[in-house]
């Protein structure tokens, strides 16, 4: 206690070297007074973030009772919170912060709530809201992100933790997080890592920037900031680790004149702009070579997410890799299905099965009709629903968008060539017919409405 340090403690400090030694030494120089003693005010400014007061909590957790004597130490002694002491305490905190699974979740829960007692629904909503904000603090457009107190995604997620209970304890929250959202504090963990080491964390959590929704002619998209954060938490990394290249400036024209495309998800299909049409859906999505996330909102308020880890295709066979999944977001956040070969898309077929179907075997979970106006949610009863809005987001980054444009441009050229060529006799068996129909050109009299 006080300003006295035992000889054994001094020897331990001299022998101790952290894996983050160089980074923490650099940080200490920045936060210290004349490079000798830690400056509390500089510390709190550096760790200022979305959670008001978290910097003080971090300071107290690192230095405990010594924090009370820090002001005196700055004036009279170098024995408290000098560089070696700071590095040891910072290292110990990072060891806690980067533990595995349940221990890590407990650490962040205590750090954010400061309590072991029962936590109310309102407090958990605030906890999730702040966890979301820390994730966006890692991106370039953090300042434009606002998560309202009554955000419906945060509300749904919090209620899935409580069920019918009025409060939850730390252990129940941690158990829920392990089962339903193990990366809930992934953004905060990455933020702390960057604040302490000055380096981006190369971990399992990737928070992508919020797409620029102003590209749409309409006033809103289903993909809100809170939903994007939740999807980054629960979806496999193939959806969030986008391909990034600096050599794409001539690959395709940016939607924003003079600017390069955003390094985030791309809105491939928006029913508000393109209409509820399976043909338009196919035209916008079939050439996209990377994973996609499809959001479907129904008039009843139900919102589902369909994540496909391979390209869409119109096929008589089911498709989808091992990271394909189906979630319900509203009114309840829950996983419906996570399995390969669960997608089926067929616009016209001689068999009974057609439309957009998600599920395994002979009992699908969701069946969307070919007109994209209605659906049957088998997992809910079954329950007949009318679709109010549908979006498909491409998750491949700038390289995928460039590849899609290249393929689309090639098809347009081929279509123009074939317009001038007489169709062969067995047109139904000609592979060129499918290319024309993908471009929205109906080649059969019945499809054109001639009969």
C-alpha positions as semicolon CSV with decimal commas, in nm:
position;residue;x (nm);y (nm);z (nm)
1;X;0,000;0,000;0,000
2;X;0,098;0,368;-0,012
3;X;0,419;0,447;-0,196
4;X;0,617;0,140;-0,085
5;X;0,703;-0,145;-0,320
6;X;0,874;-0,462;-0,195
7;X;1,207;-0,573;-0,339
8;X;1,041;-0,891;-0,474
9;X;0,782;-0,681;-0,661
10;X;1,061;-0,464;-0,805
11;X;1,243;-0,777;-0,920
12;X;0,925;-0,910;-1,085
13;X;0,877;-0,581;-1,267
14;X;1,237;-0,592;-1,391
15;X;1,200;-0,952;-1,518
16;X;0,854;-0,903;-1,671
17;X;0,814;-0,852;-2,047
18;X;0,477;-0,833;-2,215
19;X;0,404;-0,964;-2,567
20;X;0,268;-0,611;-2,621
21;X;0,584;-0,452;-2,477
22;X;0,669;-0,214;-2,762
23;X;0,310;-0,101;-2,816
24;X;0,251;-0,042;-2,445
25;X;0,577;0,150;-2,409
26;X;0,464;0,377;-2,692
27;X;0,125;0,423;-2,528
28;X;0,283;0,504;-2,193
29;X;0,497;0,777;-2,352
30;X;0,178;0,928;-2,493
31;X;-0,019;0,908;-2,165
32;X;0,255;0,995;-1,919
33;X;0,377;1,316;-1,760
34;X;0,722;1,387;-1,903
35;X;0,753;1,017;-1,988
36;X;0,787;0,927;-1,621
37;X;0,448;0,890;-1,448
38;X;0,107;0,806;-1,591
39;X;-0,124;1,105;-1,631
40;X;-0,480;1,009;-1,533
41;X;-0,652;1,279;-1,740
42;X;-0,461;1,178;-2,053
43;X;-0,553;0,817;-1,987
44;X;-0,924;0,898;-1,964
45;X;-0,921;1,113;-2,277
46;X;-0,746;0,838;-2,473
47;X;-1,000;0,574;-2,368
48;X;-1,302;0,795;-2,412
49;X;-1,565;0,614;-2,618
50;X;-1,937;0,549;-2,667
51;X;-1,980;0,425;-2,308
52;X;-1,970;0,727;-2,080
53;X;-1,742;0,663;-1,784
54;X;-1,578;0,349;-1,924
55;X;-1,235;0,514;-1,922
56;X;-1,262;0,570;-1,545
57;X;-1,375;0,210;-1,498
58;X;-1,074;0,089;-1,697
59;X;-0,842;0,304;-1,490
60;X;-0,985;0,173;-1,164
61;X;-0,971;-0,187;-1,285
62;X;-0,608;-0,153;-1,388
63;X;-0,477;0,026;-1,080
64;X;-0,730;-0,043;-0,808
65;X;-0,648;0,125;-0,477
66;X;-0,331;0,271;-0,619
67;X;-0,547;0,504;-0,829
68;X;-0,633;0,701;-0,514
69;X;-0,271;0,788;-0,456
70;X;-0,188;0,858;-0,818
71;X;-0,210;1,237;-0,787
72;X;0,032;1,227;-0,495
73;X;0,255;0,985;-0,685
74;X;0,273;1,221;-0,979
75;X;0,399;1,493;-0,745
76;X;0,632;1,302;-0,513
77;X;0,735;0,963;-0,643
78;X;0,799;0,754;-0,953
79;X;0,728;0,426;-0,775
80;X;0,360;0,421;-0,868
81;X;0,241;0,382;-1,227
82;X;0,579;0,423;-1,384
83;X;0,640;0,258;-1,721
84;X;0,704;-0,093;-1,588
85;X;0,403;-0,082;-1,356
86;X;0,181;0,051;-1,634
87;X;0,290;-0,222;-1,876
88;X;0,229;-0,496;-1,620
89;X;-0,119;-0,365;-1,532
90;X;-0,212;-0,307;-1,895
91;X;-0,090;-0,655;-1,986
92;X;-0,296;-0,813;-1,707
93;X;-0,609;-0,631;-1,825
94;X;-0,552;-0,738;-2,186
95;X;-0,507;-1,097;-2,073
96;X;-0,855;-1,078;-1,920
97;X;-1,000;-0,894;-2,218
98;X;-0,875;-1,150;-2,469
99;X;-0,971;-1,469;-2,285
100;X;-1,184;-1,731;-2,454
101;X;-1,563;-1,741;-2,477
102;X;-1,745;-1,743;-2,140
103;X;-1,462;-1,584;-1,937
104;X;-1,434;-1,306;-2,193
105;X;-1,809;-1,238;-2,194
106;X;-1,813;-1,221;-1,813
107;X;-1,525;-0,972;-1,819
108;X;-1,698;-0,736;-2,060
109;X;-2,034;-0,769;-1,886
110;X;-1,873;-0,663;-1,556
111;X;-1,677;-0,387;-1,729
112;X;-1,988;-0,240;-1,892
113;X;-2,240;-0,287;-1,610
114;X;-2,016;-0,274;-1,304
115;X;-2,236;-0,520;-1,118
116;X;-2,303;-0,885;-1,048
117;X;-2,663;-0,831;-0,941
118;X;-2,976;-0,875;-1,147
119;X;-2,988;-0,661;-1,462
120;X;-3,310;-0,516;-1,602
121;X;-3,430;-0,525;-1,962
122;X;-3,361;-0,154;-1,997
123;X;-3,001;-0,200;-1,881
124;X;-2,944;-0,489;-2,122
125;X;-3,081;-0,279;-2,408
126;X;-2,832;-0,006;-2,320
127;X;-2,555;-0,265;-2,295
128;X;-2,633;-0,399;-2,644
129;X;-2,671;-0,048;-2,784
130;X;-2,326;0,048;-2,654
131;X;-2,173;-0,280;-2,775
132;X;-2,307;-0,190;-3,120
133;X;-2,160;0,160;-3,100
134;X;-1,814;0,027;-3,006
135;X;-1,824;-0,195;-3,313
136;X;-1,901;0,101;-3,539
137;X;-1,623;0,299;-3,368
138;X;-1,387;0,072;-3,562
139;X;-1,522;0,198;-3,896
140;X;-1,479;0,522;-4,086
141;X;-1,845;0,627;-4,068
142;X;-1,887;0,590;-3,693
143;X;-1,991;0,956;-3,650
144;X;-2,294;0,910;-3,876
145;X;-2,427;0,609;-3,682
146;X;-2,706;0,666;-3,432
147;X;-2,872;0,382;-3,240
148;X;-3,201;0,498;-3,089
149;X;-3,310;0,386;-2,743
150;X;-3,619;0,224;-2,894
151;X;-3,432;0,051;-3,178
152;X;-3,644;-0,251;-3,276
153;X;-3,348;-0,481;-3,350
154;X;-3,185;-0,410;-3,014
155;X;-3,524;-0,455;-2,845
156;X;-3,581;-0,791;-3,013
157;X;-3,232;-0,910;-2,925
158;X;-3,267;-0,803;-2,559
159;X;-3,606;-0,969;-2,522
160;X;-3,465;-1,294;-2,660
161;X;-3,228;-1,287;-2,363
162;X;-3,503;-1,228;-2,105
163;X;-3,783;-1,449;-2,237
164;X;-4,055;-1,407;-1,971
165;X;-3,822;-1,293;-1,692
166;X;-3,816;-0,939;-1,554
167;X;-3,438;-0,944;-1,496
168;X;-3,129;-1,153;-1,566
169;X;-2,810;-1,214;-1,373
170;X;-2,459;-1,215;-1,515
171;X;-2,450;-1,593;-1,551
172;X;-2,779;-1,605;-1,742
173;X;-2,667;-1,326;-1,974
174;X;-2,338;-1,503;-2,042
175;X;-2,518;-1,832;-2,107
176;X;-2,753;-1,659;-2,352
177;X;-2,463;-1,484;-2,528
178;X;-2,269;-1,810;-2,568
179;X;-2,570;-1,974;-2,734
180;X;-2,708;-1,688;-2,943
181;X;-2,447;-1,413;-2,982
182;X;-2,094;-1,511;-2,872
183;X;-1,944;-1,211;-3,056
184;X;-2,169;-0,958;-2,881
185;X;-1,863;-0,781;-2,737
186;X;-1,642;-0,839;-3,043
187;X;-1,647;-0,470;-3,129
188;X;-1,548;-0,361;-2,780
189;X;-1,269;-0,618;-2,772
190;X;-1,129;-0,495;-3,104
191;X;-1,165;-0,133;-2,991
192;X;-0,970;-0,200;-2,668
193;X;-0,701;-0,385;-2,860
194;X;-0,659;-0,091;-3,095
195;X;-0,654;0,162;-2,809
196;X;-0,387;-0,027;-2,615
197;X;-0,168;-0,149;-2,902
198;X;-0,236;0,105;-3,178
199;X;-0,297;-0,184;-3,416
200;X;-0,605;-0,334;-3,577
201;X;-0,705;-0,666;-3,426
202;X;-0,673;-0,953;-3,672
203;X;-0,937;-1,160;-3,505
204;X;-1,264;-1,338;-3,565
205;X;-1,483;-1,025;-3,560
206;X;-1,511;-0,799;-3,864
207;X;-1,732;-0,493;-3,844
208;X;-1,797;-0,355;-4,189
209;X;-1,898;0,009;-4,245
210;X;-2,264;0,091;-4,285
211;X;-2,346;0,104;-4,658
212;X;-2,437;0,440;-4,803
213;X;-2,814;0,392;-4,830
214;X;-2,853;0,727;-5,004
215;X;-2,779;0,541;-5,328
216;X;-3,139;0,420;-5,321
217;X;-3,417;0,634;-5,457
218;X;-3,621;0,549;-5,151
219;X;-3,602;0,675;-4,797
220;X;-3,505;0,360;-4,609
221;X;-3,353;0,016;-4,628
222;X;-3,419;-0,284;-4,409
223;X;-3,047;-0,301;-4,329
224;X;-3,025;-0,063;-4,033
225;X;-2,698;-0,006;-3,840
226;X;-2,815;-0,225;-3,551
227;X;-2,911;-0,508;-3,788
228;X;-2,579;-0,484;-3,971
229;X;-2,396;-0,506;-3,637
230;X;-2,601;-0,808;-3,528
231;X;-2,538;-0,984;-3,860
232;X;-2,164;-0,916;-3,829
233;X;-2,182;-1,084;-3,487
234;X;-2,370;-1,398;-3,589
235;X;-2,280;-1,466;-3,953
236;X;-1,972;-1,670;-4,048
237;X;-1,669;-1,469;-4,146
238;X;-1,711;-1,539;-4,519
239;X;-1,989;-1,274;-4,517
240;X;-1,790;-1,001;-4,341
241;X;-1,429;-1,045;-4,457
242;X;-1,467;-0,864;-4,786
243;X;-1,220;-0,888;-5,070
244;X;-1,034;-0,558;-5,081
245;X;-0,821;-0,429;-5,364
246;X;-0,674;-0,091;-5,447
247;X;-0,660;-0,178;-5,818
248;X;-1,026;-0,155;-5,900
249;X;-1,058;0,210;-6,002
250;X;-1,107;0,114;-6,367
251;X;-1,290;-0,212;-6,303
252;X;-1,628;-0,046;-6,298
253;X;-1,782;0,295;-6,265
254;X;-1,866;0,404;-5,911
255;X;-2,224;0,491;-5,831
256;X;-2,082;0,813;-5,686
257;X;-1,925;1,010;-5,967
258;X;-1,556;1,060;-5,908
259;X;-1,539;0,836;-5,600
260;X;-1,422;0,481;-5,555
261;X;-1,679;0,224;-5,439
262;X;-1,728;0,179;-5,068
263;X;-1,553;-0,110;-4,897
264;X;-1,873;-0,258;-4,760
265;X;-2,179;-0,458;-4,869
266;X;-2,348;-0,363;-5,197
267;X;-2,723;-0,340;-5,246
268;X;-2,784;-0,571;-5,542
269;X;-3,163;-0,588;-5,535
270;X;-3,418;-0,358;-5,369
271;X;-3,784;-0,434;-5,426
272;X;-3,873;-0,069;-5,368
273;X;-3,659;0,023;-5,666
274;X;-3,673;-0,290;-5,882
275;X;-4,018;-0,421;-5,793
276;X;-4,123;-0,755;-5,644
277;X;-4,028;-0,966;-5,943
278;X;-3,840;-1,294;-5,954
279;X;-3,712;-1,210;-6,301
280;X;-3,563;-0,882;-6,175
281;X;-3,431;-1,061;-5,867
282;X;-3,248;-1,308;-6,091
283;X;-3,116;-1,038;-6,323
284;X;-2,966;-0,847;-6,030
285;X;-2,830;-1,145;-5,835
286;X;-2,743;-1,443;-6,056
287;X;-2,417;-1,296;-6,185
288;X;-2,290;-1,206;-5,839
289;X;-1,998;-1,442;-5,758
290;X;-1,982;-1,407;-5,377
291;X;-2,198;-1,468;-5,067
292;X;-2,516;-1,265;-5,026
293;X;-2,754;-1,172;-4,745
294;X;-3,124;-1,147;-4,832
295;X;-3,366;-0,959;-4,606
296;X;-3,741;-1,019;-4,636
297;X;-3,993;-0,806;-4,444
298;X;-4,360;-0,911;-4,428
299;X;-4,667;-0,695;-4,371
300;X;-4,718;-0,860;-4,031
301;X;-4,380;-0,725;-3,915
302;X;-4,187;-1,051;-3,938
303;X;-3,832;-1,001;-4,070
304;X;-3,618;-1,293;-4,185
305;X;-3,260;-1,313;-4,308
306;X;-3,138;-1,567;-4,564
307;X;-2,759;-1,593;-4,588
308;X;-2,620;-1,779;-4,889
309;X;-2,247;-1,850;-4,897
310;X;-2,222;-1,921;-5,270
311;X;-2,367;-1,762;-5,589
312;X;-2,739;-1,772;-5,664
313;X;-2,854;-1,993;-5,948
314;X;-3,178;-2,099;-6,110
315;X;-3,153;-2,474;-6,075
316;X;-3,354;-2,791;-6,035
317;X;-3,111;-2,890;-5,758
318;X;-3,073;-2,743;-5,411
319;X;-2,761;-2,540;-5,344
320;X;-2,580;-2,356;-5,064
321;X;-2,258;-2,433;-4,879
322;X;-2,209;-2,530;-4,516
323;X;-2,229;-2,165;-4,403
324;X;-2,576;-2,105;-4,545
325;X;-2,835;-2,013;-4,284
326;X;-3,182;-1,877;-4,212
327;X;-3,264;-1,645;-3,921
328;X;-3,569;-1,469;-3,788
329;X;-3,489;-1,118;-3,665
330;X;-3,837;-0,984;-3,586
331;X;-4,039;-1,035;-3,378
332;X;-3,782;-1,274;-3,221
333;X;-3,410;-1,306;-3,282
334;X;-3,350;-1,676;-3,340
335;X;-3,177;-1,919;-3,571
336;X;-3,411;-2,127;-3,789
337;X;-3,170;-2,334;-3,996
338;X;-2,794;-2,360;-4,054
339;X;-2,703;-2,625;-4,309
340;X;-2,580;-2,679;-4,664
341;X;-2,806;-2,736;-4,966
342;X;-3,104;-2,550;-4,820
343;X;-3,170;-2,309;-5,111
344;X;-3,387;-2,381;-5,414
345;X;-3,466;-2,126;-5,685
346;X;-3,672;-2,210;-5,992
347;X;-3,883;-1,969;-6,195
348;X;-4,042;-2,215;-6,438
349;X;-4,041;-2,593;-6,422
350;X;-4,247;-2,893;-6,520
351;X;-4,233;-3,021;-6,162
352;X;-4,447;-2,894;-5,875
353;X;-4,161;-2,716;-5,695
354;X;-4,092;-2,360;-5,805
355;X;-4,025;-2,022;-5,650
356;X;-3,770;-1,949;-5,379
357;X;-3,765;-2,226;-5,117
358;X;-3,543;-2,258;-4,809
359;X;-3,524;-2,582;-4,617
360;X;-3,417;-2,944;-4,620
361;X;-3,584;-3,259;-4,747
362;X;-3,955;-3,242;-4,822
363;X;-4,042;-2,998;-4,541
364;X;-3,913;-2,649;-4,622
365;X;-3,895;-2,371;-4,364
366;X;-3,988;-2,087;-4,600
367;X;-4,154;-2,093;-4,942
368;X;-4,172;-1,769;-5,143
369;X;-4,398;-1,770;-5,448
370;X;-4,262;-1,693;-5,796
371;X;-4,424;-1,349;-5,801
372;X;-4,234;-1,257;-5,480
373;X;-4,555;-1,107;-5,341
374;X;-4,644;-1,376;-5,089
375;X;-4,482;-1,652;-4,888
376;X;-4,554;-1,937;-4,655
377;X;-4,356;-1,945;-4,332
378;X;-4,378;-2,314;-4,253
379;X;-4,157;-2,280;-3,945
380;X;-4,421;-2,051;-3,791
381;X;-4,715;-2,280;-3,810
382;X;-4,741;-2,266;-4,118
383;X;-4,830;-1,902;-4,167
384;X;-4,928;-1,722;-4,489
385;X;-4,762;-1,382;-4,531
386;X;-4,753;-1,095;-4,780
387;X;-4,412;-0,952;-4,860
388;X;-4,373;-0,577;-4,806
389;X;-4,003;-0,539;-4,891
390;X;-3,709;-0,748;-5,003
391;X;-3,338;-0,668;-5,031
392;X;-3,030;-0,862;-5,140
393;X;-2,689;-0,742;-5,020
394;X;-2,369;-0,859;-5,186
395;X;-2,093;-0,946;-4,940
396;X;-1,797;-0,983;-5,175
397;X;-1,661;-0,630;-5,176
398;X;-1,525;-0,436;-5,470
399;X;-1,380;-0,735;-5,654
400;X;-1,713;-0,918;-5,657
401;X;-1,894;-0,608;-5,778
402;X;-1,636;-0,565;-6,056
403;X;-1,672;-0,931;-6,158
404;X;-2,050;-0,900;-6,167
405;X;-2,032;-0,593;-6,391
406;X;-1,784;-0,762;-6,624
407;X;-2,012;-1,064;-6,662
408;X;-2,321;-0,846;-6,712
409;X;-2,146;-0,636;-6,976
410;X;-2,043;-0,951;-7,163
411;X;-2,398;-1,083;-7,159
412;X;-2,533;-0,752;-7,292
413;X;-2,290;-0,771;-7,583
414;X;-2,389;-1,129;-7,656
415;X;-2,757;-1,033;-7,646
416;X;-2,699;-0,754;-7,895
417;X;-2,524;-0,999;-8,126
418;X;-2,806;-1,252;-8,101
419;X;-3,073;-0,994;-8,173
420;X;-2,935;-0,985;-8,527
421;X;-2,913;-1,363;-8,567
422;X;-3,203;-1,584;-8,672
423;X;-3,302;-1,825;-8,395
424;X;-3,225;-2,193;-8,464
425;X;-3,510;-2,437;-8,504
426;X;-3,485;-2,608;-8,162
427;X;-3,490;-2,286;-7,964
428;X;-3,604;-2,444;-7,635
429;X;-3,284;-2,651;-7,628
430;X;-3,053;-2,364;-7,717
431;X;-2,833;-2,237;-7,428
432;X;-2,858;-1,884;-7,569
433;X;-3,225;-1,880;-7,469
434;X;-3,131;-1,874;-7,099
435;X;-2,896;-1,577;-7,150
436;X;-3,171;-1,378;-7,318
437;X;-3,421;-1,458;-7,045
438;X;-3,171;-1,359;-6,775
439;X;-3,166;-1,018;-6,938
440;X;-3,544;-0,995;-6,911
441;X;-3,619;-1,078;-7,275
442;X;-3,910;-1,320;-7,301
443;X;-3,860;-1,558;-7,590
444;X;-4,179;-1,766;-7,568
445;X;-4,516;-1,646;-7,692
446;X;-4,687;-1,746;-7,369
447;X;-4,435;-1,554;-7,160
448;X;-4,473;-1,239;-7,374
449;X;-4,847;-1,247;-7,338
450;X;-4,903;-1,299;-7,712
451;X;-5,146;-1,584;-7,642
